[in-house]
Amino acid sequence: MKPFRTIIEPFRIKSVEPLRFTHREERVAALSEAGWNVFRLHADDVLIDLLTDSGTGAMSSAQWGALIQGDESYAGSRSFYRFRDVVQDLTGYKHIIPTHQGRAAERILFHTVLSPGQVVPNNNHFDTTRANIEVEEAEARDLVIPEGKVPAALHPFKGNMDLQALEKTLAKEGDRVPLVMVTVTNNSGGGQPVSMENLRGVRALCDRYRKPFFLDACRFAENSYFVKLREPGYGGKTPKEIAKEMFSLADGCTMSAKKDGLANIGGFLAMNDDRWAESCRNLLILTEGFPTYGGLAGYDLEAIARGLEEVVEEPYLRYRLRSTAYLEEKLDAAGVPTIRPAGGHAVYLDARALLPRIPPLSYPGIALANALYVEGGVRGVEIGTVMFGLHPDGSETPAAMDLVRLAIPRRVYTQSHIDYVAEVVLLVAAKKETLRGYRIASAPKVLRHFTATFEPLPA
Ligand SMILES: Cc1ncc(COP(=O)(O)O)c(C=O)c1O
């Protein structure tokens, strides 16, 4: 296959789902009705949905086939043991606790191990991770390397943890740190990978200060493939070998199987510590279900088990990272500011750089996301001041970056869909002087971006 440059989708399509085309006026009306928040739109009014890569992927025929094998026994289901074996083979962890999605694993872990006033370091916490820490009155502290905060800065592993900053936190406030986390890939920082060298550095610090180390492993396979492509010494290893080594450096993980589980729902919490696992299982029974199903159907466990096997296949990962980079390169060539290099699961537009006349507290990310929808029916999501700017004390400051994430669902869209998305972004960029900021009309106190309503500011 070497002489060919084109990296093709490593699948063919067996079943299709029609898209609904709308006119600009219809989209303006739909968005206005939705309080100018794309989360509140009816999905049928969206043409290309890049809101998230979470749970939106296409399952394989083998996964659909596995569904019928699901054992729906309440306790001791055969599907649980298949799921457990696959997760254990990959991660090596002793305790495998299924949950209905990633945030349930986070809530159970943090409610079990955190006390008020404690600090959890991470490269960048994702929004649900941060919220589940803050709800326990603890602090979610982001310690990504400086390059990870500059959208245009090129670095092969922009998701790396700042090891000096982590050491400072552990040396000064170690008694308040119950565990250290690293998110692979770093979603809030642009889907950027973390190197094995960096993970080994985190492990060494955790050993020195006797702290458990957990991965937020949602995109472990994409991270493994970046390691294979970019880190010296890993080019000859398979993605699965790299993933296993990555998990072996940590003591446990939280996981949303809606990402690199290639499933539409599901997650898990995994760890080696017996005492923490027992407390977590007790909480699981209270809110999720019996420990052999954890809020999932037996058929979900089957789909995840199969998905975790497919996601580390090299042709899939090669296509996956290439198709994301393809969109980023098109936008970059046209001068649209993005986080560079491309992340694994998404392209991140730098709304603050594109719309300098809209100050962060007038939400340039919302202005850009809304314009992409109005002009072309493309739905992305603000990752910026609306998502991260509100603090537990009620104060609001600009987030580190104001981005719009275009997340690519796994195995769903073809190259021509992506070519269309690039055209829409370029059209909006050409009209940037006409875009207006927004103010918040209503919002809840926690995770406000999901349900807030907005009003456009006067021109
Ligand atoms: C890095 C990261 N952690 C945790 C989560 C939460 O997972 P879930 O949506 O399954 O609750 C997400 C979801 O997007 C994520 O990207």
The ligand as an SDF file (V2000), in Angstrom:
LIG
                    3D

 16 16  0  0  0  0  0  0  0  0999 V2000
  -11.6030   14.3850   28.9080 C   0  0  0  0  0  0  0  0  0  0  0  0
  -13.0030   14.0390   29.3170 C   0  0  0  0  0  0  0  0  0  0  0  0
  -13.2430   13.5830   30.5580 N   0  0  0  0  0  0  0  0  0  0  0  0
  -14.4810   13.2370   30.9440 C   0  0  0  0  0  0  0  0  0  0  0  0
  -15.5640   13.3470   30.1070 C   0  0  0  0  0  0  0  0  0  0  0  0
  -16.9430   12.9620   30.6030 C   0  0  0  0  0  0  0  0  0  0  0  0
  -17.4370   11.8340   29.9660 O   0  0  0  0  0  0  0  0  0  0  0  0
  -19.0250   11.6150   29.7840 P   0  0  0  0  0  0  0  0  0  0  0  0
  -19.5090   12.6270   28.8050 O   0  0  0  0  0  0  0  0  0  0  0  0
  -19.1490   10.2090   29.2890 O   0  0  0  0  0  0  0  0  0  0  0  0
  -19.6660   11.7950   31.1210 O   0  0  0  0  0  0  0  0  0  0  0  0
  -15.3680   13.8340   28.8170 C   0  0  0  0  0  0  0  0  0  0  0  0
  -16.5300   13.9840   27.9050 C   0  0  0  0  0  0  0  0  0  0  0  0
  -16.5030   14.6910   26.9400 O   0  0  0  0  0  0  0  0  0  0  0  0
  -14.0580   14.1700   28.4050 C   0  0  0  0  0  0  0  0  0  0  0  0
  -13.8010   14.6270   27.1670 O   0  0  0  0  0  0  0  0  0  0  0  0
  1  2  1  0
  2  3  1  0
  2 15  2  0
  3  4  2  0
  4  5  1  0
  5  6  1  0
  5 12  2  0
  6  7  1  0
  7  8  1  0
  8  9  2  0
  8 10  1  0
  8 11  1  0
 12 13  1  0
 12 15  1  0
 13 14  2  0
 15 16  1  0
M  END
$$$$
